[in-house]
Amino acid sequence: MELIWFILIGIVAGFLAGQLMKGKGFGVVINLLVGVGGAILGGWLLGVLGFSFGGGLIGSLVTAFLGAVVLLFIISLFKKK
């Protein structure tokens, strides 16, 4: 059940990050996948930096959202214009 929540939170985070990063997104499907990857990246990155938004749905969503924004930015650096 935790895996399903992880994926759903990543999808929502990817959607929100895609909305924030207008012009740097890659379409809805890719942004959703980036959200799931961003959830992993966000958890790792915030752990390394020593930050925590607490547990629960909101903390997980904020962590995944920040990770998705960072991941979309990194990917956009390699995107052909």
Backbone as JSON Lines, residues from 0, in Angstrom:
{"i":0,"aa":"M","n":[0.82,-1.19,0.0],"ca":[0.0,0.0,0.0],"c":[0.87,1.26,0.0]}
{"i":1,"aa":"E","n":[2.02,1.19,0.68],"ca":[2.91,2.35,0.7],"c":[3.44,2.68,-0.69]}
{"i":2,"aa":"L","n":[3.67,1.67,-1.5],"ca":[4.15,1.89,-2.86],"c":[3.11,2.66,-3.67]}
{"i":3,"aa":"I","n":[1.85,2.33,-3.49],"ca":[0.79,3.03,-4.22],"c":[0.75,4.5,-3.81]}
{"i":4,"aa":"W","n":[0.85,4.79,-2.51],"ca":[0.88,6.16,-2.04],"c":[2.09,6.9,-2.58]}
{"i":5,"aa":"F","n":[3.24,6.24,-2.59],"ca":[4.47,6.83,-3.11],"c":[4.29,7.24,-4.57]}
{"i":6,"aa":"I","n":[3.71,6.36,-5.36],"ca":[3.49,6.64,-6.78],"c":[2.48,7.77,-6.95]}
{"i":7,"aa":"L","n":[1.4,7.75,-6.19],"ca":[0.38,8.8,-6.31],"c":[0.93,10.17,-5.9]}
{"i":8,"aa":"I","n":[1.7,10.2,-4.83],"ca":[2.31,11.46,-4.41],"c":[3.3,11.96,-5.46]}
{"i":9,"aa":"G","n":[4.07,11.05,-6.04],"ca":[5.0,11.42,-7.1],"c":[4.29,11.97,-8.32]}
{"i":10,"aa":"I","n":[3.16,11.37,-8.67],"ca":[2.39,11.85,-9.82],"c":[1.87,13.26,-9.57]}
{"i":11,"aa":"V","n":[1.33,13.49,-8.4],"ca":[0.82,14.83,-8.07],"c":[1.98,15.83,-8.06]}
{"i":12,"aa":"A","n":[3.1,15.45,-7.47],"ca":[4.26,16.34,-7.43],"c":[4.77,16.64,-8.84]}
{"i":13,"aa":"G","n":[4.78,15.64,-9.71],"ca":[5.21,15.86,-11.09],"c":[4.29,16.81,-11.83]}
{"i":14,"aa":"F","n":[3.0,16.67,-11.6],"ca":[2.04,17.57,-12.23],"c":[2.26,19.0,-11.75]}
{"i":15,"aa":"L","n":[2.39,19.18,-10.44],"ca":[2.59,20.52,-9.88],"c":[3.91,21.13,-10.33]}
{"i":16,"aa":"A","n":[4.96,20.32,-10.37],"ca":[6.26,20.82,-10.84],"c":[6.18,21.21,-12.31]}
{"i":17,"aa":"G","n":[5.46,20.44,-13.11],"ca":[5.3,20.78,-14.52],"c":[4.57,22.09,-14.71]}
{"i":18,"aa":"Q","n":[3.6,22.37,-13.82],"ca":[2.88,23.64,-13.88],"c":[3.78,24.8,-13.49]}
{"i":19,"aa":"L","n":[4.62,24.58,-12.49],"ca":[5.53,25.63,-12.03],"c":[6.62,25.92,-13.05]}
{"i":20,"aa":"M","n":[7.12,24.89,-13.67],"ca":[8.25,25.02,-14.59],"c":[7.76,25.16,-16.04]}
{"i":21,"aa":"K","n":[6.8,26.02,-16.28],"ca":[6.26,26.22,-17.63],"c":[7.39,26.45,-18.61]}
{"i":22,"aa":"G","n":[7.32,25.78,-19.74],"ca":[8.34,25.91,-20.76],"c":[9.5,24.95,-20.56]}
{"i":23,"aa":"K","n":[9.62,24.38,-19.39],"ca":[10.7,23.43,-19.11],"c":[10.16,22.02,-18.97]}
{"i":24,"aa":"G","n":[8.84,21.88,-19.07],"ca":[8.22,20.57,-18.94],"c":[8.36,19.77,-20.22]}
{"i":25,"aa":"F","n":[7.95,18.53,-20.14],"ca":[8.11,17.62,-21.28],"c":[6.8,16.95,-21.64]}
{"i":26,"aa":"G","n":[5.7,17.53,-21.24],"ca":[4.41,16.92,-21.47],"c":[3.92,16.24,-20.19]}
{"i":27,"aa":"V","n":[2.65,15.98,-20.16],"ca":[2.03,15.48,-18.94],"c":[2.61,14.15,-18.5]}
{"i":28,"aa":"V","n":[2.73,13.19,-19.4],"ca":[3.18,11.85,-19.02],"c":[4.61,11.87,-18.48]}
{"i":29,"aa":"I","n":[5.49,12.54,-19.17],"ca":[6.89,12.6,-18.72],"c":[6.99,13.37,-17.41]}
{"i":30,"aa":"N","n":[6.23,14.46,-17.26],"ca":[6.26,15.2,-16.01],"c":[5.78,14.34,-14.84]}
{"i":31,"aa":"L","n":[4.8,13.49,-15.08],"ca":[4.32,12.59,-14.03],"c":[5.39,11.58,-13.64]}
{"i":32,"aa":"L","n":[6.09,11.05,-14.64],"ca":[7.18,10.12,-14.37],"c":[8.33,10.83,-13.66]}
{"i":33,"aa":"V","n":[8.6,12.06,-14.06],"ca":[9.63,12.85,-13.4],"c":[9.24,13.1,-11.94]}
{"i":34,"aa":"G","n":[7.96,13.23,-11.68],"ca":[7.49,13.41,-10.3],"c":[7.82,12.22,-9.43]}
{"i":35,"aa":"V","n":[7.65,11.03,-9.97],"ca":[7.98,9.82,-9.21],"c":[9.49,9.77,-8.97]}
{"i":36,"aa":"G","n":[10.28,10.05,-10.0],"ca":[11.73,10.11,-9.83],"c":[12.14,11.25,-8.9]}
{"i":37,"aa":"G","n":[11.41,12.35,-8.98],"ca":[11.68,13.49,-8.12],"c":[11.41,13.19,-6.65]}
{"i":38,"aa":"A","n":[10.44,12.32,-6.4],"ca":[10.15,11.93,-5.02],"c":[11.36,11.21,-4.43]}
{"i":39,"aa":"I","n":[11.97,10.36,-5.22],"ca":[13.18,9.66,-4.78],"c":[14.32,10.66,-4.58]}
{"i":40,"aa":"L","n":[14.53,11.51,-5.58],"ca":[15.6,12.51,-5.52],"c":[15.39,13.47,-4.35]}
{"i":41,"aa":"G","n":[14.15,13.92,-4.17],"ca":[13.85,14.86,-3.09],"c":[14.13,14.27,-1.72]}
{"i":42,"aa":"G","n":[13.74,13.02,-1.52],"ca":[14.01,12.36,-0.25],"c":[15.49,12.24,0.02]}
{"i":43,"aa":"W","n":[16.24,11.88,-1.0],"ca":[17.69,11.74,-0.85],"c":[18.34,13.1,-0.62]}
{"i":44,"aa":"L","n":[17.97,14.08,-1.46],"ca":[18.6,15.39,-1.4],"c":[18.34,16.09,-0.07]}
{"i":45,"aa":"L","n":[17.1,16.06,0.39],"ca":[16.79,16.7,1.66],"c":[17.44,15.97,2.83]}
{"i":46,"aa":"G","n":[17.58,14.65,2.7],"ca":[18.28,13.89,3.73],"c":[19.75,14.28,3.82]}
{"i":47,"aa":"V","n":[20.38,14.45,2.67],"ca":[21.79,14.85,2.64],"c":[21.97,16.26,3.21]}
{"i":48,"aa":"L","n":[21.03,17.14,2.9],"ca":[21.12,18.52,3.39],"c":[20.67,18.66,4.84]}
{"i":49,"aa":"G","n":[20.06,17.62,5.4],"ca":[19.63,17.66,6.79],"c":[18.28,18.31,7.01]}
{"i":50,"aa":"F","n":[17.49,18.47,5.96],"ca":[16.16,19.05,6.08],"c":[15.13,17.95,6.18]}
{"i":51,"aa":"S","n":[14.02,18.27,6.81],"ca":[12.91,17.33,6.87],"c":[11.61,18.12,6.98]}
{"i":52,"aa":"F","n":[10.64,17.73,6.19],"ca":[9.33,18.36,6.27],"c":[8.37,17.49,7.06]}
{"i":53,"aa":"G","n":[8.92,16.58,7.8],"ca":[8.1,15.69,8.61],"c":[7.49,14.59,7.78]}
{"i":54,"aa":"G","n":[6.84,13.71,8.44],"ca":[6.19,12.61,7.74],"c":[4.8,13.02,7.3]}
{"i":55,"aa":"G","n":[4.06,12.08,6.87],"ca":[2.69,12.35,6.47],"c":[2.57,12.77,5.02]}
{"i":56,"aa":"L","n":[1.36,12.99,4.63],"ca":[1.04,13.28,3.24],"c":[1.63,14.62,2.79]}
{"i":57,"aa":"I","n":[1.46,15.65,3.57],"ca":[1.93,16.99,3.17],"c":[3.46,17.02,3.1]}
{"i":58,"aa":"G","n":[4.12,16.48,4.09],"ca":[5.58,16.45,4.09],"c":[6.13,15.68,2.91]}
{"i":59,"aa":"S","n":[5.49,14.55,2.61],"ca":[5.91,13.74,1.47],"c":[5.67,14.47,0.16]}
{"i":60,"aa":"L","n":[4.55,15.16,0.06],"ca":[4.23,15.9,-1.16],"c":[5.21,17.05,-1.37]}
{"i":61,"aa":"V","n":[5.55,17.77,-0.32],"ca":[6.51,18.88,-0.44],"c":[7.88,18.34,-0.86]}
{"i":62,"aa":"T","n":[8.3,17.25,-0.24],"ca":[9.6,16.64,-0.58],"c":[9.61,16.19,-2.03]}
{"i":63,"aa":"A","n":[8.56,15.5,-2.46],"ca":[8.48,15.02,-3.84],"c":[8.41,16.19,-4.83]}
{"i":64,"aa":"F","n":[7.68,17.23,-4.48],"ca":[7.56,18.4,-5.34],"c":[8.92,19.07,-5.54]}
{"i":65,"aa":"L","n":[9.65,19.28,-4.45],"ca":[10.97,19.91,-4.56],"c":[11.91,19.04,-5.39]}
{"i":66,"aa":"G","n":[11.87,17.74,-5.18],"ca":[12.69,16.84,-5.97],"c":[12.32,16.87,-7.44]}
{"i":67,"aa":"A","n":[11.02,16.93,-7.74],"ca":[10.57,16.98,-9.13],"c":[11.0,18.28,-9.81]}
{"i":68,"aa":"V","n":[10.94,19.39,-9.09],"ca":[11.37,20.67,-9.66],"c":[12.86,20.62,-9.98]}
{"i":69,"aa":"V","n":[13.65,20.09,-9.05],"ca":[15.09,19.98,-9.28],"c":[15.36,19.06,-10.47]}
{"i":70,"aa":"L","n":[14.67,17.93,-10.52],"ca":[14.88,16.99,-11.62],"c":[14.46,17.58,-12.96]}
{"i":71,"aa":"L","n":[13.33,18.28,-13.01],"ca":[12.91,18.94,-14.25],"c":[13.93,19.98,-14.69]}
{"i":72,"aa":"F","n":[14.49,20.71,-13.74],"ca":[15.5,21.71,-14.07],"c":[16.75,21.05,-14.64]}
{"i":73,"aa":"I","n":[17.2,19.98,-14.01],"ca":[18.4,19.27,-14.5],"c":[18.15,18.7,-15.89]}
{"i":74,"aa":"I","n":[17.0,18.09,-16.09],"ca":[16.68,17.52,-17.4],"c":[16.58,18.62,-18.46]}
{"i":75,"aa":"S","n":[16.04,19.78,-18.08],"ca":[15.89,20.87,-19.05],"c":[17.25,21.4,-19.5]}
{"i":76,"aa":"L","n":[18.29,21.21,-18.71],"ca":[19.63,21.65,-19.12],"c":[20.13,20.83,-20.32]}
{"i":77,"aa":"F","n":[19.64,19.6,-20.45],"ca":[20.08,18.73,-21.53],"c":[19.08,18.68,-22.69]}
{"i":78,"aa":"K","n":[17.95,19.35,-22.54],"ca":[16.92,19.35,-23.56],"c":[17.36,20.21,-24.74]}
{"i":79,"aa":"K","n":[17.21,19.65,-25.93],"ca":[17.55,20.43,-27.13],"c":[16.48,21.49,-27.35]}
{"i":80,"aa":"K","n":[16.94,22.66,-27.73],"ca":[16.0,23.78,-27.94],"c":[15.7,23.96,-29.39]}
